[in-house]
Structure formats: structure tokens, C-alpha cells
């Protein structure tokens, strides 16, 4: 369950940002986690409360967006939606592609009090 280490990493980043501006707590956190990033949102939510207890993120409202996976075929340059990292081009069948979106794991914004 690597979602625990992801939650811990998010916490460390949030603590550093709160300390940087001498804030108190994070009121809201906006995360962007791509659908093909390998992160199980349900697992992240499961570990979130126990990880964030008595921290700057304990009472933060969480907003998570999940960008769809899109790729560009290396053979025919066609852009197509993917649901798994190993999906092939739906136009020519080539397995060679550049992932455009869907692998993101970002803290987009923190609202700090």
C-alpha cells in the first residue's frame, strides 16, 4: 500500500508550506491524481485520517481531481484515451506512445490559515 507513503509525503510538503509562511493549519488542500497514476483513491482516503491526526492537515477539506489518461501514438501521432498504462493506439494498434495526461500526482493548492 504505497498510498500511506504518498499521504506522508503530502503531509511533509504541507507542513513545510505552513511553516514557511508561519501559518497554523491547512483549511483546504487541492490534489490532482491522474487515473493511471497507480494511486488508489479509496486507499488514500482510508489512510488519510490516521496519517493526518494531530497535524496541520487534520481538519483540512480535501479536493481531489482525477485527470483522464491520454496518450499520443509514436507511430501515427494519433491522440487517444487510455485507461491502463499499457493500452495500445486505437487507430493503428501500436504499443508505442507518449503519455500526455493521467499520471499526475500533484498538490495544486493549499489554503492555509
N, C-alpha and C positions, 0 to 999 in steps of 0.2 A: 504494500500500500504506500506508494510514493506520494499520495495526497497529503500525508502527515508532514513530510519534509517540505512540500510546497506551502502548506499552511504556515509552517515555521519560518520559511523564507519570507513570506508576505509579512508576517509579524515583525521580523527583524528590520525590514525596509520601512514599515510604518513607524516603528519605534525611533528609527534614525531620523525620519522626516519630522516627527513630533518634537524630538529633542532639538533639531536644527532651528526650529522657529520658537522654541520654548513654549510649546503648546501643552495641553493637558491630555486630551483624548481625541480619537478619531470618531467623528459623528457619522460619516458615511464613507464607504470605500467602493470604488467602481473597478471591477475586474473585467478583463477581456480574455476569455479562454476558448480557443478555437475547437471546433467539433472533432478535428482529427489530431488534437494535441496529445491525446493519450491520457488526459485528465478525466477522471470520473467525477462529474459534478456532485452526484449524490454522495460519494465517498468523501469529497472535500467538505461538503456541508455536514456530514456525520462527525468528522474530527474537529470541525471549526470551533464549536462551543467549548470543548475541553481544552483546546490549544490556546484559546483567547481569554480564558478565565483569569481575572486579575491583571489584565494588560490594557494597553491603550486601545485595543480593538474589541474589548469585551462587550460594549454596548453599541458598536458600530452597525449601521444598517448596510447590508451588503447588496450590491447590484452587480449581476453577472450577465454579460452579453456573450453569446456563443456564435462567432462568425462561421459561416458555412465553409467547407473546403472547396477550393477551386484550384485548378492546375492548367498549365499551358503545355501542350504536346511539343516535344523536342523534334518530332518528325514533320508534323503538318502545321504546327503553330496554332492549332485549334484550342480554345479555352473551354473547359468543361468542369462540371461539378463532380466532386469526388466525396465519397463517404468513408473511404478507407485509404490509407496511405499507399497501398499497392494497386489501386484501381488503374486500369489502362484507358487510353484515349477511346472515347466512344465513337469517334469518327473513323480513325484508321486502325485502332487496336494496339498501337504501340505502347509498351510499358514505360517508355522514357518520357519524363515530364519534369517540369519545374513547378513546385508547389507555390501558388500565389497567395492564398489565404487559407486559414483553418488551423494553423499550428501555433497561433499566438498564445502567449501566457504573459499578460501584462497587467500592471496596476495602472489604470488610466488616470485615476484622480482620487485624491484623499480630501475630505473636508474635515479640517482639524479645528477644535475649539481650544 
